[in-house]
Amino acid sequence: MTAQVTLAECEAALSHVIDAPKDGAIINELCLRPDVGARAFPDSLELTVENGIIGDRWKTSPWLRLPDGAPDPKIQVSVLSKRVMDLCWRDQDNKDRHPGDPLVVDMDLGMENLPVGTRLNVGSAVIEVSVQFNTGCVKWRNNYGAESVRWINRRANRPYRLRGILCSIVQDGVVRVGDRLLKA
């Protein structure tokens, strides 16, 4: 197994991570999660308000539900910083360990740049930054290390949203690798 990132390496990379472009980031990678732990890497994803990402497990097995049991739309789409992914995921040839975020972009995902409620054009779809904070789950800790989770969740780092943003879909559409993530 490849060595996991250290807290010192994470701290040293922080300025590089938060220096990412503020808008218009190219979507570097798309990931579809058809089932828990399963990953596919299509060239395009179909986003719908009602069903989330077509073929993704959000509709059938979300980690967050509404009081009535329905999947919570605040977590339909997660967006991860390419800089954080490249820092923490050391063995990128092992696609089974991909973080699972549907959109990977080289963009500043921090609260100052993308406050809650910010709408983003992504291909022909529109997503909205939700209030739900992404802390990094047990799978993140197991794959990338407890030190990276500590770094992500350090109080001083929380405004940077180092584990990425969670969004709801507000307009159906299709996103492709190479499209741009643009503030609406």
ABEGO torsion letter per residue (X at the ends): XBBBBBAAAAAAAAAAAAABBABGBBBABBBBBABBGBBBBBABBBBBAAAEBBGBAAAABBABBBAAGBBBAAAABBBBBAAAAAAABABAABAAABAGBABBBBBBABAAABBBGBBBBBEABBBBBBABBBAEBAAAAAAAEAAAAAAAABAAAAAAGAAEBBBBBABBEBBBBGBBBBBX
